[in-house]
Amino acid sequence: KPKLTVKYNGMVLTEGEEYSDKWENNKKPGKATVTITGIGYCKGTKSATFSIIPKSVELSSLKEGKKSLTVKWKKGKSIDGYEIQYSLKSNFKSAKKVTVSGASTKKTEIDGLKKKKTYYVRIRTFKEVDGKKYYSEWSNILEKKTK
C-alpha cells in the first residue's frame, strides 16, 4: 500500500474525514488499483492504477570455472523466475542475460565465456501476470575472473 496524498483545490485532505480509499489487487505483483471517494464537501470519485513489483533477491556468490561462472542467490518468494545479467563492463553496456524459471532454483551456470576475463553479474526476479512480466529492482553486483 503506497503512501497516498490526496489533494482538493491544492489542500491536502485527511483520510477518514474528507475521503475514503479502497484498494484492489494490492497484495501481489501485478497491476493494482486505488479508488478515492470524497466525504462531505469533497464530492466525487477518482481511481488510479499502479504496478506492484516483486521483491528482489541478493547474489550470494560467484564461483569461477573454465570459461564459466556459477551464480548462486537467495531464493525469492511469489515469483516465476529470475533474470541474470552479465557483462565485461561494470556499467552493463552490451550485457547478456540468462532467464531461470522457477522460484525454488538458487543457482545456475553461465558458460561459453571468455577465459581470464572479469565479468560483472546481477540478478532480478520476475512475476508474470496476465501475460505481462513485472520485474524487481536489480540486486547487488558481484564480479569474478574466469579461469
Buried (B, 14 or more C-beta within 10 A) or exposed (E): EEEEEBEBEEEEBEEEEBBEEEEEEBEEBBBBEBEBBBBEEBEEEEEEEEEBBBEBBEBBEBEBBEBBBBBBBEEBEEBBBBBBBBBBEEEBEEBBEBEBEEBEEBEBEBEEBEEEEEBBBBBBBBBEBEEEBBBBEEBEBBEBEBE
